[in-house]
Amino acid sequence: MLNIFVLEDDFFQQSRFENAIRQCVEETSVRYKFLEVFGKPNQLLESIEEAGNHQFFFLDIEIKGEERNGNR
């Protein structure tokens, strides 16, 4: 089962991503363990507990006020 992570600093975009992902997995019957959405890179990094190809990441490449983002 997949672990799905989203890194996005804009609350409106977070909601859009989450809704789109939920709709997509429902339509395709993809099974996932959890879907987590984060606004800050450190929050995301702290929540990753395992490595492997069962993890799927959607990363914002421009995060205001953050040195670390999906591009670095």
N, C-alpha and C positions, 0 to 999 in steps of 0.2 A: 504494500500500500504506500501511496505517496505522502510525503510531508510537503506542504505547499507554503511558501513564504513570499510575502509582498513587502517591499520597501518603497514607500511613497510618502513624501512630506505634506502633500496637499490632501486635506480631509475629504474633499469632494472626489478627487481622483481615487483615494483609498476605497471609498464606497463603490465607485464605478468598477474598479478592478475586482473587488470582492464579489459583487453581483454577477459580473461577467464570468468569473471563474466558476462560481457555484452553478450558474446556468449551463456552462460548457460541460462540467463534469456530470451534471444530471442528465444532459442530453446524450452523452457518450457512455454513460455507465462506468466511468472511471472511478475506482475506489480510492479514497484518500483517508489518511489517518487524521490529519488536521489541516486547517487553513489558518495561518496567522498573518496579521497585517501590522506593520510597524512604521513609525514616522521618523525614527532615528536609527542610524546604522549600528550604534552600540547596542541598542535593544535587540536588534536582529542577531547580531553576533553572539550575544549572551544567551540567546534562546536555542541556538543550534547545539544539539547534544550528540549528534552522530554524523558520520560521513557515509556517503554511498550514492549510487545512482537512483535511489528512490526519493531524492529530494529535488524539488522544483522551485526555482527562484525567479521572481519578477522584480527587477531592481531599477529604481529611479536613478538616472545618471546625473541629475542636477538636484542637489538638496541644499536649500538656502541655509547659510550659516554653518555648514558642516564641511570639514576638510575631507572626511571619508564619505564616499557615496558609492553607487553601484558601478562607477567607472574606475574606482581605485580600491 
